[in-house]
Amino acid sequence: MREGMLSLAGEWLPVCNSDDVPDGGARGFIVADERIVVWRDSIGAAHVWRDYCPHRGAQLSLGHVMRDQIVCPYHGWRYDIEGQCLRIPSNPSLRPSKRACATTFISEEKYGVIWMCFSEPVHALDFFPEAAISSSRRINLAPQTVRSSAPRVVENFLDMAHFSFVHVGILGEEAHTEVPDYDVVQTADGGLEARQCRYWQPAGMPGQGGGAMIDYVYRVKRPLIASLTKMASGGQGALHIMLAASPVTQTETRAWLVSIHEDDSTHSDQELYDFNMEILMQDTPIVESQWPQRLPLDLDAELHQRCDRMAVAYRRWLAGMGFGWGTVIAGAAAG
């Protein structure tokens, strides 16, 4: 088993946005060093398989979908929605054996995202209940490649102290750099939550002007998925954001945000998209500059400040569950 793969075996992993794979289409991705194909059948249901034809190893994502079958681009072998080969064109009278089948994975489509699990899921896919809030709009960013580990990406999402330096004019400014103290608790479902987080922001909500204190709640329910809720004191409806961190390799991640905007009838979908994308793109070069790329779980490996309380809790939490993907112990080889 690949290094760290055991940590991911029962985890729901985001593969792509729903819109990335059209009806009757197929597209290839890499998740945790594994080539993955996502394809849709005639009723639009998404299937997530290993992107591999067992005949000669060609990528099924280079083939095409024909009714409820995906066709290998190399020799035309056809596979049904269960992964079983139904037809071998070079021997059309031959009934393919049960061994002639593709590797299929458990998958689900939720929050406008297609998810997969390499083995039996160890928990329900319920990371983002805020998506069900009525009178709200959901905006899914396009996934962006970040040349760093998924845990580094998640930890950056949980960090407030960088707002006044990385997101100047939006989430912070140099005249307001203090991070007030806040609480971190372990939740009933075994995750982490940072409460009573506050930060002064010049334009922390779409369309906000004049600056305001913004109240935050951060949540981590699973190692590579985090979310936040933010609201201007006495201001408009809340903004809820889920970070989807899809591990490509130990040191490369496809990351994007899914946002739920409450009671916002002022801004277009494009304006809301651009607001979140600007922040994500500002974060990317900073996270890519961090070294080692894999997140150190030994707390002596890096220095910490008081407002790193959530990041420290996250590292301890990962270490406690023996989470190996994209992490490193001080003194071990890091990339």
N, C-alpha and C positions, 0 to 999 in steps of 0.2 A: 504494500500500500504506500502511495506517495507520502512524503513528509507532510505532516499536519492534516492529512486527508481524514483521519479518524475524527478530528474535531468537527468536520463539516458533514459527516455521514448522515445524521438525522436532522440537519438544519434545512429550513426553507431558504433557498437562495434565489434572488432575483436574476432573471436571465435578460429580459428586455421589456420595453413598453409594449402593450397590446398592439398599438398602431404600427409597430416595427415589422409585423408579419401580417400581410393582407390575406383575406380569404382566398383559399386555393393556392397560397404561396408557401415557400420554404426559405429559411435563412439560417446561416450558420453563425455560431458564437463560440467563445471559449469560456468555460466556467471551471475554475479550480484545475487548470491544466488539462481539462478534458474537452475535446471537440464535441459540440452540442448542435443538433439541428432542431429547430422549431418549425413545425408545419401545421397548416390548418386543413381540415377535411371539408366536405361539401356543406356541412351545416355550420362551419366556422369554429368548431372546437379545436383548441390548440393541443398538439402532441409534442412532447419533449423527449428526444432520443439521443443516444450516442450517434455522432455524425460519422457513421462507419458502415459500409456494406461488408458483411462477413465473407463475401466471395473473394474480393481482391483488395479490400480496404479503401475503396474510393469514398469520397465524401458525398453523402446523400443530399446535402444542401445544394450541391451543384446540379442535381437532377430536377425533376418537375413533379407536380402533383397532378394526378389524373383521377378524377372523382374522389374516392376515399382511399386512394393508394398513393404512395410516393415511389417514384421510379428512379433507380440508380442510373447515373449518367454514363457509366462505363459499359455495362453489358445489358442494361434494361431490366434487371431483376425488379419485380414489383412487390411491395410490402403493404399489407393491410394495416388498419389502425391498431391492431394488436401486436404488430411487428413481424407477423408471419409472412414469409415469402409465398406468394400465390402463383407466380409464373416466372419461368426461366426461358426467355425467347429462343435461345440456341437449342433448347430441348423442350419444345412446347407441349409434347405429349407426356413429359415426365412430371409427376406430382412431387413438388419439393418436400424434402424431409423436414421434420420438426426442428432439426438443428439449423435449418436455413431461416434464421430469424434475426431481426435487429434487436439491439438492447434498448429497452424503453425505461423511462423514469416516471415516477409519480409527479404530476404537475397540477397546477391550479392557476386560475386567472382571477386576480383581485386587485383593487385599487388602480386599475388600468395597467397592471404589470403582470407578466407571465412568470410564474415561480416554478422551481423544480426542487426535488429532493433526491439525493443519490440512493437513499435507503428509506426505510419506514420513518415518517416524521415523528419526532419525539414531542411535538407540541402543535397546537392548532395555529393556523395562519390567521392571527388576530392582532397583528402589530399596530394597526392604525384604525381604531374604531371611529376616530373623528371623521373619517371619510363618509360616514353615514349621516352626518349632520344635514338636516334639511335646509333649504334656502342657502346653499353654499355652492361654490364652483371648485372643481378639481383641475389642477394644471400639472401635467407631467412634463418635466424637462427632458430633453434628449440626453441619453447617457454620454458622459465625457470620460475619456481615458485619463487616469491619474497614475503616473509612474511611481507608485508607492503602495504599501500594503493596505488592505482594507481596514485593519484596526487603526492605522495612522489616520485614515480618512475619517473614521468614526470619531476618534478622539478630537480631531480638529472641529468637528461639528458640535462637540460638547463644550468647547472652549469660548469663554467670553472675553478674556484679557487681550485677545488679538484684534478686537473690533476697531479700536481707535487707531490701529496701525495698518491693517490690511484692508479695512472697509471704510476708509476716511470719507466723511461726507454722507454716508448712508447709515452704517451701524455704530459709528463712533467718530470722535475727533479728539485731538490732543489736549483740549481744555477739559475733557471729562474722561479720565483713564481709570479711575478707581472702580474696582469691582466690589460692591458690598458683600458682606458675608452671607452665606446661604446654607441650607441644610441638604444633606444627601441621605436618603433612606433606602433600605431594601424593601421592595414591594411584596405583596402577598403572592404574586406569581413568580417570585424569585429574581425579578429584574431590579434595576436601579432607577431612582428618581431624584432629581435635584429640584428642590422647592424654594420658593421665596427668592428667586433670582431676579435682580433688577439691574438695569443699565441705561444710562442716558444716551439717547440716539437722536441725531439730527433728522434722519428720514428713515426710521426703522420699520415703518409700515408703508405700503404703497400709497403715494399721494400725501403722506404726512408732511407738514411744513411747520417750521418754528422749533422743532425739537421737543422731546418728551421723555419721561422715564418709561421704559418698557418693562413689563413684567413677563418673566419666562418660567416655564416648567420644562425640564428636559427629562426624557425617558429612554432607557435602554432595556428592551425586553429580551433581545437575543444578541449574540456577540457582534454581528455585522449589520444590524438594523437599529437605528435610533430615530427618535422623533422629538419635536418640541412644539409647545404652544406659546404664542406671544401675543400680548395685548397692550396697547397704550393705555396708561392710567386714565380712566374716564373717556376713552376714545371709542373708535369704531369696533366692529366685531373682530373676533380673534382670528389669527393666522396660524394654521397648523401645518407643520412640515414633517414629512418622513424622508430620511436619507436612505436610499437604496444603494448599498455597496456590494457590487457583484465581483467576487474575486476572480481575476483572470489567471494570475500566477501568485506566488508568494509576495511579489513586489510590484504587481500591476493590478489596477482596479478599474472597473467601469462604474462610475458613480453618477447618480442623478437625484433630483429632489421631486417628490410628489407633494404638492401643496393644496390645502383646503382653505379657501377664502370665504369667511362668513360675512354675509350682509354687505358685499361689495358690488354695488351696481354702477359705480362710477367709472371703473377701469375696464378696458377691453382685455380679452384673454391674452393678446399679444403683450400688452403692457405688464400684466401680472407675470407672464413668462419671462419677459426681459428683466424685470426686477430681481427675480430669483437667479436667473442665469448669470447676471453680472456678479452677484455675490459668489456663486460657485466658481466662476472663472478667476476671480481674484484670489480665492483660496488655493487653487490648483498649483501654481508655481511655488508657493510657500511650502505646501505639503510635500511636493516633489523634492524640495531642497533638504528636507529633514534626513538625518543620518543617525543610526542605521535606518534603512527603509522599513525594516520590520520593527514592530513596536516592542521596546524592552519591557519585560514584565518584572525584572529585578528593580525594585524601587531605588536602589543605590546607583543605578546606571545613569540617571539624569537628575538634575536638581528640580525642586518643586517649590512653588509659592502657595500661599494660603488659598488663593482662588482656584488652584488646580485640584481642589477637593474632589470634584466629580471625575476628573481624569485619573487621579490616584485610586479612587474607588473602582473605576472601570478596569484598571490594570490588575488590581487585587482580585476582582471578580473573575477576570479571564484566567488568572493564575490558579484560582481556587477550583475552576472547572477543568484545568489542564488543557486550555485551549491553545493549540499549537500553530494554527494557520496564520501566517503573517506576523508572528511574534518571535522573540528571541530572548534568551537568558544572557545576562551580562557575561562576557568572556567567550561566548560561543561565536562561531563564524556568522557574520551578518552581511546581507546584501541589499 
